[in-house]
Amino acid sequence: MQPLDFDKLPEPIGRYLAAHRTHDTPTELGTFTPDATVTDEGRTYSGIDAIERWMNRAAAEYTYTIEPTGYLRTGDHDHTVTQRLEGDFPGGLVDLHFRFTLRDGLIERLLIEP
């Protein structure tokens, strides 16, 4: 995994990550395909409406900071960004892999896992 250089990320991933850090839900949503899926904490959210509910719940549930720590391109359309989250959630500190699949210049799938 190489250090994260935002300038080298595919545009929708960089835009999503920047918006995610500031809880800018409209910008985050604009990076997804209409039929996108997000899987986080073992639960899958399908479609923009479900993803928006997930974003709003996640933003309200805990207070945390996010520090991107690495990036790896894993295929033609697949990219992994590792981020360190620190906050008031159980355990207080975790490194998570945000695994993105892109389609037509947008995020088709996001899998978040340790």
TIMARFI-399643 format. One line per 5 residues: number of its first residue (from 1); for each residue x, y, z of N, C-alpha, C, O. Coordinates in pm, 1 decimal, decimal comma. Atoms other than C-alpha are relative to their C-alpha. Layout:
! residues N
NUM) X/Y/Z/X/Y/Z/X/Y/Z/X/Y/Z | ...
! end
This chain:
! residues 114
1) 86,7/-117,1/0,0/0,0/0,0/0,0/90,7/122,6/0,0/184,5/131,8/79,2 | -81,6/-120,6/10,5/143,6/335,8/-99,2/-65,1/116,0/74,6/-186,5/115,4/94,9 | 58,4/-117,3/-66,7/98,9/668,6/83,4/-105,1/64,0/-89,4/-96,5/56,9/-212,0 | 111,6/-55,2/74,5/-216,4/849,8/-18,6/34,3/134,7/-60,6/71,6/228,5/9,9 | -15,5/-124,5/74,2/-179,6/1117,5/-284,7/-134,8/26,6/-66,7/-168,4/-37,1/-166,5
6) 134,0/-26,7/50,0/-526,1/1265,5/-346,2/-1,3/32,1/-148,9/-99,9/4,2/-217,0 | -5,8/-35,7/141,6/-413,0/1391,8/-688,3/4,7/-123,3/-89,9/-27,9/-114,0/-208,2 | -9,7/121,7/80,2/-359,2/1032,8/-805,0/-123,3/-89,0/11,1/-133,7/-190,2/-58,3 | 122,7/77,6/-14,0/-698,4/903,7/-692,8/-93,7/27,1/-117,0/-95,4/137,7/-171,0 | 105,8/-29,9/97,7/-976,0/860,2/-946,8/-91,5/109,0/56,1/-118,2/112,1/176,2
11) 74,7/-118,2/-41,6/-1189,3/1175,3/-934,7/-116,6/-30,5/94,1/-128,5/36,7/196,5 | 112,8/20,7/-91,3/-1506,0/1025,8/-778,2/42,8/-45,8/139,2/-24,3/-15,0/237,7 | -47,5/46,5/-130,6/-1306,3/861,2/-499,3/54,9/118,2/79,4/23,4/133,3/197,5 | -52,8/-118,1/-68,2/-1117,7/1180,5/-414,7/-110,4/92,6/46,4/-105,8/145,9/157,3 | 112,7/-87,4/-35,8/-1441,7/1379,5/-419,1/-80,5/-60,5/114,9/-120,8/11,0/206,7
16) 72,3/66,5/-108,8/-1618,2/1120,0/-199,9/75,8/15,4/132,4/16,8/52,5/233,9 | -78,4/-4,6/-123,8/-1333,9/1111,5/54,9/2,9/140,5/59,6/-9,5/157,0/180,9 | -0,6/-138,2/-49,9/-1314,2/1490,9/79,5/-135,7/34,6/61,1/-141,5/95,5/167,9 | 133,9/-29,1/-50,7/-1692,1/1516,8/125,3/-30,1/-81,3/126,0/-97,5/-33,0/216,9 | 22,6/86,8/-116,7/-1695,0/1226,8/372,7/63,0/59,5/125,6/6,0/51,9/234,5
21) -70,0/-60,3/-115,0/-1445,7/1404,9/597,3/-77,2/115,7/60,1/-66,4/141,3/180,0 | 74,1/-117,0/-47,5/-1675,3/1708,6/623,4/-149,8/-27,2/13,7/-228,2/63,6/41,6 | 142,1/40,7/-8,4/-2005,7/1514,7/625,5/-86,4/79,8/-97,3/-196,4/122,9/-62,7 | 72,3/-69,4/106,1/-2113,8/1683,3/299,8/-79,5/-104,1/-79,2/-36,2/-150,4/-184,6 | 80,4/109,0/55,7/-2390,0/1434,9/217,7/-37,1/22,5/-146,6/-22,7/-71,1/-225,3
26) 34,5/-16,4/142,1/-2508,5/1591,7/-112,9/117,5/-29,0/-94,3/99,8/-92,5/-198,2 | -117,0/26,3/84,1/-2154,9/1583,0/-254,8/35,8/-147,6/2,0/67,8/-204,9/-102,1 | -25,1/143,6/-8,8/-2099,0/1229,0/-125,5/-94,2/-77,1/-92,1/-50,1/-161,6/-169,9 | 99,5/71,4/80,6/-2421,4/1109,4/-289,2/23,9/17,4/-148,8/-2,3/-73,7/-227,3 | -26,5/-26,5/140,8/-2321,5/1269,5/-617,8/112,4/-81,7/-59,5/133,9/-77,8/-180,6
31) -109,3/82,8/50,3/-2027,6/1031,2/-645,3/-44,3/-143,4/-29,9/34,4/-222,3/-82,1 | 49,8/136,7/15,5/-2246,3/716,5/-658,4/-90,4/-14,9/-122,3/-159,5/79,1/-161,7 | 97,2/33,5/104,5/-2432,4/548,7/-944,5/-137,5/-14,4/66,6/-144,6/-41,4/186,5 | 133,4/12,9/-60,2/-2811,8/538,8/-892,8/-26,3/-135,9/63,2/-103,7/-145,5/158,5 | 21,8/135,2/-51,6/-2796,6/162,2/-829,6/116,1/-49,1/88,2/134,0/-169,5/106,8
36) -118,1/34,8/-80,3/-2485,8/170,4/-608,5/-37,5/-76,5/126,2/-151,5/-72,7/172,6 | 15,0/65,4/-129,7/-2437,2/-41,9/-298,3/116,1/40,6/89,6/228,5/61,2/43,9 | -101,3/-22,4/-102,5/-2250,2/32,0/22,9/-17,2/-108,1/103,9/-128,5/-132,7/150,4 | 1,7/98,7/-106,6/-2159,6/-240,0/270,5/89,9/50,8/111,3/208,4/76,7/90,0 | -71,8/-50,7/-116,5/-2055,5/-124,5/617,6/-52,2/-75,1/121,9/-173,1/-92,2/137,7
41) 35,0/74,2/-121,0/-2052,5/-318,0/945,6/-89,6/-119,6/-33,0/-181,1/-152,7/42,4 | 71,8/119,9/38,5/-2186,0/-622,1/759,5/-138,9/23,1/-57,2/-208,6/-73,6/-87,8 | 132,4/-31,5/54,8/-2499,6/-443,3/632,2/17,1/67,3/-135,2/105,0/151,6/-153,1 | -7,4/-55,4/134,3/-2560,2/-358,5/267,6/-116,6/95,1/-23,1/-231,3/65,5/10,5 | 97,2/-104,0/31,3/-2741,3/-44,0/154,5/-0,4/15,4/-151,8/103,4/43,0/-211,9
46) 10,7/-1,3/146,3/-2868,7/-45,2/-205,5/-82,3/118,9/-46,8/-192,9/142,4/1,9 | 68,6/-115,1/56,3/-2964,9/263,3/-403,2/28,2/127,2/78,4/66,9/122,9/195,2 | -34,8/-130,3/-56,2/-2921,8/633,6/-334,8/-75,6/29,6/129,3/-16,2/80,8/224,1 | 77,4/-30,6/-121,1/-3205,0/662,6/-78,3/54,3/-75,1/121,3/69,7/-17,0/228,8 | -54,2/79,6/-111,1/-3067,5/379,0/137,0/139,7/47,2/37,9/173,7/50,5/156,2
51) -134,8/-49,6/-27,6/-2712,1/512,2/104,3/-6,6/133,2/75,2/72,8/156,7/166,3 | 15,4/-127,2/-71,4/-2827,3/858,9/213,7/-39,2/-23,8/145,7/13,5/42,8/234,9 | 37,8/31,2/-138,7/-2995,0/710,8/523,8/120,5/-52,5/77,4/140,0/-16,4/193,4 | -120,8/53,1/-64,2/-2673,1/520,7/602,6/96,3/114,3/33,9/150,9/119,2/144,1 | -91,4/-113,1/-23,4/-2464,8/839,5/565,0/-47,0/85,6/117,0/32,3/122,0/203,8
56) 54,0/-84,6/-106,7/-2692,8/1041,2/790,7/7,5/-68,6/135,3/39,2/-4,4/235,4 | -8,7/74,1/-126,2/-2705,5/768,7/1056,5/143,9/-7,2/47,8/171,8/16,4/165,3 | -141,4/13,1/-36,9/-2329,0/716,2/1051,0/56,3/132,5/50,2/134,2/134,6/145,5 | -50,2/-131,8/-39,9/-2261,3/1090,4/1078,0/-53,5/42,0/136,1/14,7/112,7/210,3 | 62,6/-40,2/-126,2/-2499,7/1129,3/1374,2/36,6/-91,2/116,8/29,9/-50,1/232,6
61) -21,3/99,0/-105,2/-2403,1/815,2/1565,7/126,5/24,2/81,7/125,2/9,2/203,8 | -128,0/-17,4/-68,3/-2039,7/894,0/1649,2/68,6/127,0/-47,1/38,5/179,4/-154,4 | -87,9/-109,2/38,8/-1790,5/1179,2/1645,1/138,1/-60,8/-22,1/189,0/-133,2/63,4 | -128,9/60,9/30,4/-1463,1/1087,3/1477,4/76,4/85,3/-100,1/19,8/169,6/-169,7 | -85,4/-60,0/101,9/-1171,2/1208,0/1270,6/44,1/-110,7/-94,9/49,6/-227,9/-57,8
66) -41,0/95,9/102,9/-1055,0/1040,8/950,4/133,9/45,4/-56,2/150,5/161,5/-93,4 | -130,2/-29,7/59,2/-696,8/1024,6/829,1/31,8/-107,1/-104,3/62,5/-220,5/-67,6 | -39,1/96,4/102,4/-632,6/854,3/492,8/147,4/-35,8/15,6/231,5/52,1/34,5 | -137,9/43,3/-22,0/-316,5/646,5/522,5/59,8/-77,3/-116,2/181,3/-96,6/-119,8 | -56,9/74,9/111,1/-280,7/449,4/199,9/-98,9/-23,4/-111,4/-220,1/-10,7/-93,9
71) 81,5/22,0/119,1/-405,3/368,5/-148,6/60,2/-114,2/-80,1/182,2/-126,6/-91,0 | -44,6/110,3/84,5/-388,4/59,9/-369,8/-102,1/-20,7/-110,5/-220,9/-38,0/-83,3 | 87,4/35,7/112,1/-532,4/5,2/-716,2/4,5/-151,1/-12,6/111,9/-209,4/-27,9 | 4,0/146,4/-2,8/-649,1/-356,5/-719,6/-57,0/-60,8/-127,0/-67,1/-183,1/-137,0 | 53,3/48,2/127,1/-796,7/-383,5/-1070,6/-33,3/118,0/-88,5/-10,3/233,1/-51,4
76) 34,0/-106,8/93,2/-918,7/-187,8/-1370,6/-97,2/100,7/59,5/-87,4/220,5/32,8 | 104,0/-85,4/-56,7/-1214,3/-50,4/-1173,3/-0,2/-1,0/152,5/-86,5/60,6/215,0 | 0,3/22,7/-144,6/-1119,1/-143,4/-816,6/117,0/70,3/67,9/231,3/64,4/22,5 | -97,5/-80,7/-73,4/-937,7/74,8/-564,3/-27,7/-14,1/149,6/-143,2/-20,4/191,9 | 14,2/7,6/-144,9/-872,6/48,1/-190,3/73,3/117,4/63,8/190,5/142,5/35,7
81) -58,3/-107,6/-78,6/-813,1/344,6/38,9/-9,4/-41,3/146,0/-117,4/-74,8/194,8 | -1,2/30,7/-142,8/-709,2/275,0/397,0/-7,6/131,5/76,3/63,3/227,7/46,8 | 18,4/-120,4/-80,1/-823,8/527,3/652,8/0,9/-37,0/147,9/-51,6/-140,8/187,9 | -1,0/15,4/-145,6/-761,7/561,0/1025,5/-109,6/87,9/57,7/-111,2/209,0/36,1 | 107,1/-72,2/-68,0/-1069,8/659,4/1224,8/29,3/-1,2/148,6/63,6/-104,6/205,9
86) -19,1/-12,8/-144,0/-1035,5/788,1/1579,2/-117,0/81,3/53,6/-146,8/189,8/3,7 | 114,8/-72,0/-52,8/-1334,8/886,1/1790,3/-64,9/-67,1/118,5/-1,7/-144,2/190,7 | 71,4/48,6/-118,5/-1599,7/801,0/2046,7/-79,9/-127,6/-25,5/-175,8/-155,4/46,4 | 62,2/129,3/26,7/-1703,9/466,9/1893,8/71,2/-108,4/81,0/182,2/-85,3/128,9 | -65,2/106,8/-76,6/-1628,8/133,8/2067,9/140,2/-30,2/-53,7/157,3/-52,6/-173,5
91) -138,6/23,2/38,5/-1252,2/79,7/2062,0/76,6/128,8/-25,3/197,0/134,9/-0,7 | -57,9/-132,6/14,1/-1185,6/443,3/1974,0/97,0/22,1/-114,1/121,0/136,9/-151,6 | -98,5/-13,1/106,9/-932,8/372,2/1695,9/-9,1/-122,6/-89,6/-8,1/-235,7/-41,1 | 7,2/112,7/93,5/-958,2/159,2/1381,9/54,4/42,7/-135,7/36,4/156,8/-178,5 | -39,6/-18,4/139,2/-797,9/127,2/1040,7/-100,7/-75,1/-85,5/-120,1/-195,3/-67,6
96) 100,4/60,1/86,3/-1062,9/61,9/776,2/43,5/9,0/-145,6/106,3/106,1/-187,7 | -24,5/2,6/143,5/-1029,9/-35,2/411,2/-130,0/37,7/-70,1/-232,6/-28,1/-52,9 | 112,8/-41,6/81,4/-1266,9/149,9/181,4/27,5/-54,7/-139,9/113,2/-3,3/-211,7 | -22,5/68,7/128,2/-1290,1/-77,7/-124,5/-103,8/49,6/-100,8/-222,9/21,6/-87,8 | 86,1/-63,7/99,0/-1432,9/109,5/-424,4/2,4/-77,4/-131,0/107,6/-124,9/-173,7
101) 10,9/46,4/138,3/-1557,2/-26,8/-756,9/-66,5/112,6/-78,1/-171,9/163,3/-39,8 | 49,8/-111,1/81,3/-1609,6/234,8/-1026,8/-68,9/-51,5/-126,3/-34,6/-156,8/-179,9 | 67,1/27,4/127,7/-1844,8/234,5/-1327,0/-42,8/133,7/-58,7/-108,3/214,0/7,8 | 40,6/-121,6/71,2/-1891,0/512,5/-1580,6/32,6/127,0/77,7/-47,0/220,9/79,0 | -45,7/-119,8/-68,7/-1697,8/763,1/-1370,2/-63,8/25,2/135,7/-49,8/134,0/191,5
106) 63,1/-12,4/-131,7/-1894,7/701,3/-1049,4/27,7/-124,7/82,4/76,8/-224,8/30,3 | -18,4/114,1/-89,9/-1880,1/468,9/-748,7/-121,4/-91,4/-11,8/-234,5/-50,9/15,3 | 106,3/100,2/12,1/-2082,3/154,3/-813,2/-14,7/-80,0/129,3/-124,2/-122,6/166,3 | 0,6/81,6/-120,5/-1984,0/-26,5/-495,7/105,7/52,7/96,1/216,2/89,3/56,0 | -94,7/-35,8/-105,4/-1820,4/64,9/-165,7/-15,9/-103,0/110,9/-124,6/-120,7/166,0
111) -5,3/96,8/-108,7/-1722,7/-201,6/85,5/96,3/55,2/104,3/212,9/81,2/74,7 | -83,5/-51,1/-108,1/-1592,9/-77,6/420,8/20,3/-112,8/99,1/-75,8/-168,9/151,7 | -30,4/111,0/-89,5/-1414,4/-334,7/634,8/137,9/18,7/63,5/222,4/90,8/10,4 | -131,6/-8,8/-64,5/-1123,0/-373,3/877,5/109,6/-61,8/-85,8/226,1/-62,6/-46,0
! end
